[in-house]
Amino acid sequence: MEQQDTKEHSPEHRITTAELGPFCFARCSCGWRGPARRARSLARTEGRKHAVG
């Protein structure tokens, strides 16, 4: 299941989250992918940090 982050980011960094089994990870339209996490909130936070710099 994929979810788009509700906060707006620059067009180069469009953050989504995806689930793989019991894990969730953030990924970006620029190709970046965060580490798999059990907590969705942590994956979203890492995605936001990537998007802002």
mmCIF file as Biopython writes it, N, C-alpha, C and O atoms, coordinates in Angstrom:
data_model
#
loop_
_atom_site.group_PDB
_atom_site.id
_atom_site.type_symbol
_atom_site.label_atom_id
_atom_site.label_alt_id
_atom_site.label_comp_id
_atom_site.label_asym_id
_atom_site.label_entity_id
_atom_site.label_seq_id
_atom_site.pdbx_PDB_ins_code
_atom_site.Cartn_x
_atom_site.Cartn_y
_atom_site.Cartn_z
_atom_site.occupancy
_atom_site.B_iso_or_equiv
_atom_site.auth_seq_id
_atom_site.auth_asym_id
_atom_site.pdbx_PDB_model_num
ATOM 1   N N  . MET A ? 1  ? 0.843  -1.177 0.000  1.0 0.0 1  A 1 
ATOM 2   C CA . MET A ? 1  ? 0.000  0.000  0.000  1.0 0.0 1  A 1 
ATOM 3   C C  . MET A ? 1  ? 0.883  1.233  0.000  1.0 0.0 1  A 1 
ATOM 4   O O  . MET A ? 1  ? 1.791  1.348  0.823  1.0 0.0 1  A 1 
ATOM 5   N N  . GLU A ? 2  ? 0.630  2.135  -0.894 1.0 0.0 2  A 1 
ATOM 6   C CA . GLU A ? 2  ? 1.439  3.340  -1.014 1.0 0.0 2  A 1 
ATOM 7   C C  . GLU A ? 2  ? 0.617  4.543  -0.602 1.0 0.0 2  A 1 
ATOM 8   O O  . GLU A ? 2  ? -0.563 4.645  -0.937 1.0 0.0 2  A 1 
ATOM 9   N N  . GLN A ? 3  ? 1.245  5.453  0.128  1.0 0.0 3  A 1 
ATOM 10  C CA . GLN A ? 3  ? 0.578  6.666  0.570  1.0 0.0 3  A 1 
ATOM 11  C C  . GLN A ? 3  ? 1.456  7.850  0.250  1.0 0.0 3  A 1 
ATOM 12  O O  . GLN A ? 3  ? 2.670  7.808  0.446  1.0 0.0 3  A 1 
ATOM 13  N N  . GLN A ? 4  ? 0.841  8.904  -0.243 1.0 0.0 4  A 1 
ATOM 14  C CA . GLN A ? 4  ? 1.589  10.125 -0.503 1.0 0.0 4  A 1 
ATOM 15  C C  . GLN A ? 4  ? 1.577  10.977 0.740  1.0 0.0 4  A 1 
ATOM 16  O O  . GLN A ? 4  ? 0.552  11.115 1.407  1.0 0.0 4  A 1 
ATOM 17  N N  . ASP A ? 5  ? 2.735  11.553 1.049  1.0 0.0 5  A 1 
ATOM 18  C CA . ASP A ? 5  ? 2.832  12.447 2.192  1.0 0.0 5  A 1 
ATOM 19  C C  . ASP A ? 5  ? 1.920  13.646 1.935  1.0 0.0 5  A 1 
ATOM 20  O O  . ASP A ? 5  ? 1.831  14.130 0.807  1.0 0.0 5  A 1 
ATOM 21  N N  . THR A ? 6  ? 1.246  14.120 2.976  1.0 0.0 6  A 1 
ATOM 22  C CA . THR A ? 6  ? 0.282  15.197 2.803  1.0 0.0 6  A 1 
ATOM 23  C C  . THR A ? 6  ? 0.938  16.567 2.695  1.0 0.0 6  A 1 
ATOM 24  O O  . THR A ? 6  ? 0.297  17.512 2.235  1.0 0.0 6  A 1 
ATOM 25  N N  . LYS A ? 7  ? 2.187  16.702 3.102  1.0 0.0 7  A 1 
ATOM 26  C CA . LYS A ? 7  ? 2.857  17.997 3.015  1.0 0.0 7  A 1 
ATOM 27  C C  . LYS A ? 7  ? 3.406  18.200 1.609  1.0 0.0 7  A 1 
ATOM 28  O O  . LYS A ? 7  ? 3.845  17.251 0.959  1.0 0.0 7  A 1 
ATOM 29  N N  . GLU A ? 8  ? 3.377  19.434 1.151  1.0 0.0 8  A 1 
ATOM 30  C CA . GLU A ? 8  ? 3.879  19.757 -0.171 1.0 0.0 8  A 1 
ATOM 31  C C  . GLU A ? 8  ? 5.400  19.886 -0.148 1.0 0.0 8  A 1 
ATOM 32  O O  . GLU A ? 8  ? 5.970  20.449 0.786  1.0 0.0 8  A 1 
ATOM 33  N N  . HIS A ? 9  ? 6.037  19.370 -1.167 1.0 0.0 9  A 1 
ATOM 34  C CA . HIS A ? 9  ? 7.478  19.457 -1.318 1.0 0.0 9  A 1 
ATOM 35  C C  . HIS A ? 9  ? 7.776  19.949 -2.721 1.0 0.0 9  A 1 
ATOM 36  O O  . HIS A ? 9  ? 6.877  20.047 -3.556 1.0 0.0 9  A 1 
ATOM 37  N N  . SER A ? 10 ? 9.027  20.255 -2.977 1.0 0.0 10 A 1 
ATOM 38  C CA . SER A ? 10 ? 9.403  20.691 -4.313 1.0 0.0 10 A 1 
ATOM 39  C C  . SER A ? 10 ? 9.148  19.556 -5.298 1.0 0.0 10 A 1 
ATOM 40  O O  . SER A ? 10 ? 9.135  18.393 -4.895 1.0 0.0 10 A 1 
ATOM 41  N N  . PRO A ? 11 ? 8.947  19.859 -6.568 1.0 0.0 11 A 1 
ATOM 42  C CA . PRO A ? 11 ? 8.651  18.824 -7.558 1.0 0.0 11 A 1 
ATOM 43  C C  . PRO A ? 11 ? 9.740  17.751 -7.657 1.0 0.0 11 A 1 
ATOM 44  O O  . PRO A ? 11 ? 9.447  16.617 -8.035 1.0 0.0 11 A 1 
ATOM 45  N N  . GLU A ? 12 ? 10.975 18.087 -7.328 1.0 0.0 12 A 1 
ATOM 46  C CA . GLU A ? 12 ? 12.056 17.120 -7.409 1.0 0.0 12 A 1 
ATOM 47  C C  . GLU A ? 12 ? 11.971 16.075 -6.305 1.0 0.0 12 A 1 
ATOM 48  O O  . GLU A ? 12 ? 12.522 14.983 -6.447 1.0 0.0 12 A 1 
ATOM 49  N N  . HIS A ? 13 ? 11.296 16.388 -5.217 1.0 0.0 13 A 1 
ATOM 50  C CA . HIS A ? 13 ? 11.235 15.482 -4.076 1.0 0.0 13 A 1 
ATOM 51  C C  . HIS A ? 13 ? 9.791  15.218 -3.685 1.0 0.0 13 A 1 
ATOM 52  O O  . HIS A ? 13 ? 9.242  15.888 -2.811 1.0 0.0 13 A 1 
ATOM 53  N N  . ARG A ? 14 ? 9.189  14.250 -4.331 1.0 0.0 14 A 1 
ATOM 54  C CA . ARG A ? 14 ? 7.826  13.846 -4.012 1.0 0.0 14 A 1 
ATOM 55  C C  . ARG A ? 14 ? 7.913  12.559 -3.190 1.0 0.0 14 A 1 
ATOM 56  O O  . ARG A ? 14 ? 8.265  11.501 -3.711 1.0 0.0 14 A 1 
ATOM 57  N N  . ILE A ? 15 ? 7.592  12.663 -1.921 1.0 0.0 15 A 1 
ATOM 58  C CA . ILE A ? 15 ? 7.778  11.565 -0.971 1.0 0.0 15 A 1 
ATOM 59  C C  . ILE A ? 15 ? 6.520  10.714 -0.866 1.0 0.0 15 A 1 
ATOM 60  O O  . ILE A ? 15 ? 5.411  11.237 -0.752 1.0 0.0 15 A 1 
ATOM 61  N N  . THR A ? 16 ? 6.706  9.397  -0.906 1.0 0.0 16 A 1 
ATOM 62  C CA . THR A ? 16 ? 5.630  8.447  -0.665 1.0 0.0 16 A 1 
ATOM 63  C C  . THR A ? 16 ? 6.133  7.418  0.340  1.0 0.0 16 A 1 
ATOM 64  O O  . THR A ? 16 ? 7.334  7.304  0.583  1.0 0.0 16 A 1 
ATOM 65  N N  . THR A ? 17 ? 5.208  6.678  0.915  1.0 0.0 17 A 1 
ATOM 66  C CA . THR A ? 17 ? 5.594  5.558  1.767  1.0 0.0 17 A 1 
ATOM 67  C C  . THR A ? 17 ? 5.021  4.289  1.153  1.0 0.0 17 A 1 
ATOM 68  O O  . THR A ? 17 ? 3.967  4.308  0.518  1.0 0.0 17 A 1 
ATOM 69  N N  . ALA A ? 18 ? 5.725  3.200  1.351  1.0 0.0 18 A 1 
ATOM 70  C CA . ALA A ? 18 ? 5.280  1.907  0.842  1.0 0.0 18 A 1 
ATOM 71  C C  . ALA A ? 18 ? 5.529  0.854  1.907  1.0 0.0 18 A 1 
ATOM 72  O O  . ALA A ? 18 ? 6.416  0.997  2.748  1.0 0.0 18 A 1 
ATOM 73  N N  . GLU A ? 19 ? 4.742  -0.191 1.858  1.0 0.0 19 A 1 
ATOM 74  C CA . GLU A ? 19 ? 4.883  -1.274 2.823  1.0 0.0 19 A 1 
ATOM 75  C C  . GLU A ? 19 ? 5.336  -2.538 2.121  1.0 0.0 19 A 1 
ATOM 76  O O  . GLU A ? 19 ? 4.924  -2.832 0.999  1.0 0.0 19 A 1 
ATOM 77  N N  . LEU A ? 20 ? 6.190  -3.277 2.804  1.0 0.0 20 A 1 
ATOM 78  C CA . LEU A ? 20 ? 6.681  -4.557 2.325  1.0 0.0 20 A 1 
ATOM 79  C C  . LEU A ? 20 ? 6.659  -5.504 3.519  1.0 0.0 20 A 1 
ATOM 80  O O  . LEU A ? 20 ? 7.543  -5.458 4.375  1.0 0.0 20 A 1 
ATOM 81  N N  . GLY A ? 21 ? 5.651  -6.358 3.568  1.0 0.0 21 A 1 
ATOM 82  C CA . GLY A ? 21 ? 5.477  -7.211 4.750  1.0 0.0 21 A 1 
ATOM 83  C C  . GLY A ? 21 ? 5.218  -6.345 5.969  1.0 0.0 21 A 1 
ATOM 84  O O  . GLY A ? 21 ? 4.379  -5.445 5.920  1.0 0.0 21 A 1 
ATOM 85  N N  . PRO A ? 22 ? 5.928  -6.604 7.067  1.0 0.0 22 A 1 
ATOM 86  C CA . PRO A ? 22 ? 5.705  -5.824 8.289  1.0 0.0 22 A 1 
ATOM 87  C C  . PRO A ? 22 ? 6.474  -4.500 8.306  1.0 0.0 22 A 1 
ATOM 88  O O  . PRO A ? 22 ? 6.457  -3.790 9.312  1.0 0.0 22 A 1 
ATOM 89  N N  . PHE A ? 23 ? 7.141  -4.166 7.214  1.0 0.0 23 A 1 
ATOM 90  C CA . PHE A ? 23 ? 7.987  -2.979 7.181  1.0 0.0 23 A 1 
ATOM 91  C C  . PHE A ? 23 ? 7.404  -1.891 6.293  1.0 0.0 23 A 1 
ATOM 92  O O  . PHE A ? 23 ? 6.641  -2.162 5.366  1.0 0.0 23 A 1 
ATOM 93  N N  . CYS A ? 24 ? 7.776  -0.667 6.595  1.0 0.0 24 A 1 
ATOM 94  C CA . CYS A ? 24 ? 7.370  0.507  5.835  1.0 0.0 24 A 1 
ATOM 95  C C  . CYS A ? 24 ? 8.637  1.289  5.496  1.0 0.0 24 A 1 
ATOM 96  O O  . CYS A ? 24 ? 9.568  1.348  6.299  1.0 0.0 24 A 1 
ATOM 97  N N  . PHE A ? 25 ? 8.671  1.882  4.322  1.0 0.0 25 A 1 
ATOM 98  C CA . PHE A ? 25 ? 9.818  2.703  3.963  1.0 0.0 25 A 1 
ATOM 99  C C  . PHE A ? 25 ? 9.348  3.901  3.158  1.0 0.0 25 A 1 
ATOM 100 O O  . PHE A ? 25 ? 8.314  3.860  2.491  1.0 0.0 25 A 1 
ATOM 101 N N  . ALA A ? 26 ? 10.127 4.962  3.234  1.0 0.0 26 A 1 
ATOM 102 C CA . ALA A ? 26 ? 9.849  6.164  2.459  1.0 0.0 26 A 1 
ATOM 103 C C  . ALA A ? 26 ? 10.637 6.086  1.168  1.0 0.0 26 A 1 
ATOM 104 O O  . ALA A ? 26 ? 11.749 5.560  1.136  1.0 0.0 26 A 1 
ATOM 105 N N  . ARG A ? 27 ? 10.053 6.615  0.108  1.0 0.0 27 A 1 
ATOM 106 C CA . ARG A ? 27 ? 10.795 6.714  -1.146 1.0 0.0 27 A 1 
ATOM 107 C C  . ARG A ? 27 ? 10.461 8.033  -1.811 1.0 0.0 27 A 1 
ATOM 108 O O  . ARG A ? 27 ? 9.425  8.645  -1.551 1.0 0.0 27 A 1 
ATOM 109 N N  . CYS A ? 28 ? 11.365 8.450  -2.675 1.0 0.0 28 A 1 
ATOM 110 C CA . CYS A ? 28 ? 11.274 9.770  -3.284 1.0 0.0 28 A 1 
ATOM 111 C C  . CYS A ? 28 ? 11.291 9.650  -4.802 1.0 0.0 28 A 1 
ATOM 112 O O  . CYS A ? 28 ? 11.847 8.702  -5.356 1.0 0.0 28 A 1 
ATOM 113 N N  . SER A ? 29 ? 10.685 10.608 -5.457 1.0 0.0 29 A 1 
ATOM 114 C CA . SER A ? 29 ? 10.661 10.619 -6.916 1.0 0.0 29 A 1 
ATOM 115 C C  . SER A ? 29 ? 12.048 10.807 -7.516 1.0 0.0 29 A 1 
ATOM 116 O O  . SER A ? 29 ? 12.239 10.550 -8.705 1.0 0.0 29 A 1 
ATOM 117 N N  . CYS A ? 30 ? 13.024 11.251 -6.718 1.0 0.0 30 A 1 
ATOM 118 C CA . CYS A ? 30 ? 14.391 11.422 -7.217 1.0 0.0 30 A 1 
ATOM 119 C C  . CYS A ? 30 ? 15.171 10.109 -7.216 1.0 0.0 30 A 1 
ATOM 120 O O  . CYS A ? 30 ? 16.294 10.056 -7.717 1.0 0.0 30 A 1 
ATOM 121 N N  . GLY A ? 31 ? 14.568 9.027  -6.645 1.0 0.0 31 A 1 
ATOM 122 C CA . GLY A ? 31 ? 15.227 7.735  -6.613 1.0 0.0 31 A 1 
ATOM 123 C C  . GLY A ? 31 ? 15.697 7.306  -5.237 1.0 0.0 31 A 1 
ATOM 124 O O  . GLY A ? 31 ? 16.065 6.147  -5.045 1.0 0.0 31 A 1 
ATOM 125 N N  . TRP A ? 32 ? 15.693 8.208  -4.287 1.0 0.0 32 A 1 
ATOM 126 C CA . TRP A ? 32 ? 16.112 7.881  -2.923 1.0 0.0 32 A 1 
ATOM 127 C C  . TRP A ? 32 ? 15.105 6.932  -2.293 1.0 0.0 32 A 1 
ATOM 128 O O  . TRP A ? 32 ? 13.904 7.032  -2.543 1.0 0.0 32 A 1 
ATOM 129 N N  . ARG A ? 33 ? 15.597 6.016  -1.478 1.0 0.0 33 A 1 
ATOM 130 C CA . ARG A ? 33 ? 14.731 5.123  -0.707 1.0 0.0 33 A 1 
ATOM 131 C C  . ARG A ? 33 ? 15.311 4.989  0.692  1.0 0.0 33 A 1 
ATOM 132 O O  . ARG A ? 33 ? 16.497 4.703  0.856  1.0 0.0 33 A 1 
ATOM 133 N N  . GLY A ? 34 ? 14.480 5.195  1.687  1.0 0.0 34 A 1 
ATOM 134 C CA . GLY A ? 34 ? 14.918 5.086  3.071  1.0 0.0 34 A 1 
ATOM 135 C C  . GLY A ? 34 ? 14.957 3.642  3.528  1.0 0.0 34 A 1 
ATOM 136 O O  . GLY A ? 34 ? 14.453 2.751  2.844  1.0 0.0 34 A 1 
ATOM 137 N N  . PRO A ? 35 ? 15.552 3.414  4.680  1.0 0.0 35 A 1 
ATOM 138 C CA . PRO A ? 35 ? 15.614 2.055  5.226  1.0 0.0 35 A 1 
ATOM 139 C C  . PRO A ? 35 ? 14.224 1.575  5.663  1.0 0.0 35 A 1 
ATOM 140 O O  . PRO A ? 35 ? 13.353 2.379  5.996  1.0 0.0 35 A 1 
ATOM 141 N N  . ALA A ? 36 ? 14.039 0.277  5.655  1.0 0.0 36 A 1 
ATOM 142 C CA . ALA A ? 36 ? 12.776 -0.309 6.103  1.0 0.0 36 A 1 
ATOM 143 C C  . ALA A ? 36 ? 12.629 -0.116 7.605  1.0 0.0 36 A 1 
ATOM 144 O O  . ALA A ? 36 ? 13.569 -0.339 8.369  1.0 0.0 36 A 1 
ATOM 145 N N  . ARG A ? 37 ? 11.457 0.294  8.010  1.0 0.0 37 A 1 
ATOM 146 C CA . ARG A ? 37 ? 11.159 0.546  9.424  1.0 0.0 37 A 1 
ATOM 147 C C  . ARG A ? 37 ? 9.856  -0.140 9.798  1.0 0.0 37 A 1 
ATOM 148 O O  . ARG A ? 37 ? 8.974  -0.311 8.957  1.0 0.0 37 A 1 
ATOM 149 N N  . ARG A ? 38 ? 9.736  -0.524 11.036 1.0 0.0 38 A 1 
ATOM 150 C CA . ARG A ? 38 ? 8.463  -1.090 11.509 1.0 0.0 38 A 1 
ATOM 151 C C  . ARG A ? 38 ? 7.464  0.021  11.819 1.0 0.0 38 A 1 
ATOM 152 O O  . ARG A ? 38 ? 6.255  -0.202 11.761 1.0 0.0 38 A 1 
ATOM 153 N N  . ALA A ? 39 ? 7.950  1.200  12.144 1.0 0.0 39 A 1 
ATOM 154 C CA . ALA A ? 39 ? 7.075  2.334  12.480 1.0 0.0 39 A 1 
ATOM 155 C C  . ALA A ? 39 ? 6.877  3.224  11.260 1.0 0.0 39 A 1 
ATOM 156 O O  . ALA A ? 39 ? 7.836  3.779  10.725 1.0 0.0 39 A 1 
ATOM 157 N N  . ARG A ? 40 ? 5.630  3.355  10.826 1.0 0.0 40 A 1 
ATOM 158 C CA . ARG A ? 40 ? 5.336  4.226  9.680  1.0 0.0 40 A 1 
ATOM 159 C C  . ARG A ? 40 ? 5.743  5.661  9.962  1.0 0.0 40 A 1 
ATOM 160 O O  . ARG A ? 40 ? 6.246  6.361  9.083  1.0 0.0 40 A 1 
ATOM 161 N N  . SER A ? 41 ? 5.522  6.093  11.193 1.0 0.0 41 A 1 
ATOM 162 C CA . SER A ? 41 ? 5.844  7.479  11.541 1.0 0.0 41 A 1 
ATOM 163 C C  . SER A ? 41 ? 7.329  7.765  11.352 1.0 0.0 41 A 1 
ATOM 164 O O  . SER A ? 41 ? 7.692  8.858  10.917 1.0 0.0 41 A 1 
ATOM 165 N N  . LEU A ? 42 ? 8.185  6.815  11.668 1.0 0.0 42 A 1 
ATOM 166 C CA . LEU A ? 42 ? 9.626  7.008  11.492 1.0 0.0 42 A 1 
ATOM 167 C C  . LEU A ? 42 ? 9.987  7.060  10.008 1.0 0.0 42 A 1 
ATOM 168 O O  . LEU A ? 42 ? 10.829 7.861  9.602  1.0 0.0 42 A 1 
ATOM 169 N N  . ALA A ? 43 ? 9.366  6.224  9.213  1.0 0.0 43 A 1 
ATOM 170 C CA . ALA A ? 43 ? 9.619  6.254  7.768  1.0 0.0 43 A 1 
ATOM 171 C C  . ALA A ? 43 ? 9.192  7.599  7.171  1.0 0.0 43 A 1 
ATOM 172 O O  . ALA A ? 43 ? 9.902  8.160  6.337  1.0 0.0 43 A 1 
ATOM 173 N N  . ARG A ? 44 ? 8.031  8.117  7.599  1.0 0.0 44 A 1 
ATOM 174 C CA . ARG A ? 44 ? 7.573  9.423  7.101  1.0 0.0 44 A 1 
ATOM 175 C C  . ARG A ? 44 ? 8.518  10.533 7.523  1.0 0.0 44 A 1 
ATOM 176 O O  . ARG A ? 44 ? 8.817  11.427 6.731  1.0 0.0 44 A 1 
ATOM 177 N N  . THR A ? 45 ? 8.992  10.488 8.764  1.0 0.0 45 A 1 
ATOM 178 C CA . THR A ? 45 ? 9.927  11.504 9.258  1.0 0.0 45 A 1 
ATOM 179 C C  . THR A ? 45 ? 11.218 11.500 8.442  1.0 0.0 45 A 1 
ATOM 180 O O  . THR A ? 45 ? 11.729 12.559 8.075  1.0 0.0 45 A 1 
ATOM 181 N N  . GLU A ? 46 ? 11.740 10.317 8.161  1.0 0.0 46 A 1 
ATOM 182 C CA . GLU A ? 46 ? 12.956 10.228 7.347  1.0 0.0 46 A 1 
ATOM 183 C C  . GLU A ? 46 ? 12.725 10.776 5.942  1.0 0.0 46 A 1 
ATOM 184 O O  . GLU A ? 46 ? 13.606 11.423 5.376  1.0 0.0 46 A 1 
ATOM 185 N N  . GLY A ? 47 ? 11.555 10.524 5.382  1.0 0.0 47 A 1 
ATOM 186 C CA . GLY A ? 47 ? 11.220 11.071 4.066  1.0 0.0 47 A 1 
ATOM 187 C C  . GLY A ? 47 ? 11.168 12.581 4.072  1.0 0.0 47 A 1 
ATOM 188 O O  . GLY A ? 47 ? 11.663 13.229 3.150  1.0 0.0 47 A 1 
ATOM 189 N N  . ARG A ? 48 ? 10.571 13.144 5.104  1.0 0.0 48 A 1 
ATOM 190 C CA . ARG A ? 48 ? 10.517 14.607 5.208  1.0 0.0 48 A 1 
ATOM 191 C C  . ARG A ? 48 ? 11.907 15.210 5.340  1.0 0.0 48 A 1 
ATOM 192 O O  . ARG A ? 48 ? 12.213 16.234 4.729  1.0 0.0 48 A 1 
ATOM 193 N N  . LYS A ? 49 ? 12.745 14.566 6.145  1.0 0.0 49 A 1 
ATOM 194 C CA . LYS A ? 49 ? 14.124 15.060 6.311  1.0 0.0 49 A 1 
ATOM 195 C C  . LYS A ? 49 ? 14.873 15.019 4.986  1.0 0.0 49 A 1 
ATOM 196 O O  . LYS A ? 49 ? 15.640 15.931 4.677  1.0 0.0 49 A 1 
ATOM 197 N N  . HIS A ? 50 ? 14.656 13.972 4.209  1.0 0.0 50 A 1 
ATOM 198 C CA . HIS A ? 50 ? 15.309 13.894 2.899  1.0 0.0 50 A 1 
ATOM 199 C C  . HIS A ? 50 ? 14.825 15.036 1.987  1.0 0.0 50 A 1 
ATOM 200 O O  . HIS A ? 50 ? 15.624 15.653 1.284  1.0 0.0 50 A 1 
ATOM 201 N N  . ALA A ? 51 ? 13.538 15.305 2.007  1.0 0.0 51 A 1 
ATOM 202 C CA . ALA A ? 51 ? 12.962 16.298 1.109  1.0 0.0 51 A 1 
ATOM 203 C C  . ALA A ? 51 ? 13.462 17.717 1.400  1.0 0.0 51 A 1 
ATOM 204 O O  . ALA A ? 51 ? 13.600 18.526 0.483  1.0 0.0 51 A 1 
ATOM 205 N N  . VAL A ? 52 ? 13.730 18.019 2.671  1.0 0.0 52 A 1 
ATOM 206 C CA . VAL A ? 52 ? 14.152 19.378 3.002  1.0 0.0 52 A 1 
ATOM 207 C C  . VAL A ? 52 ? 15.677 19.540 2.994  1.0 0.0 52 A 1 
ATOM 208 O O  . VAL A ? 52 ? 16.182 20.656 3.121  1.0 0.0 52 A 1 
ATOM 209 N N  . GLY A ? 53 ? 16.377 18.478 2.850  1.0 0.0 53 A 1 
ATOM 210 C CA . GLY A ? 53 ? 17.813 18.672 2.711  1.0 0.0 53 A 1 
ATOM 211 C C  . GLY A ? 53 ? 18.631 17.683 3.379  1.0 0.0 53 A 1 
ATOM 212 O O  . GLY A ? 53 ? 19.858 17.757 3.323  1.0 0.0 53 A 1 
#
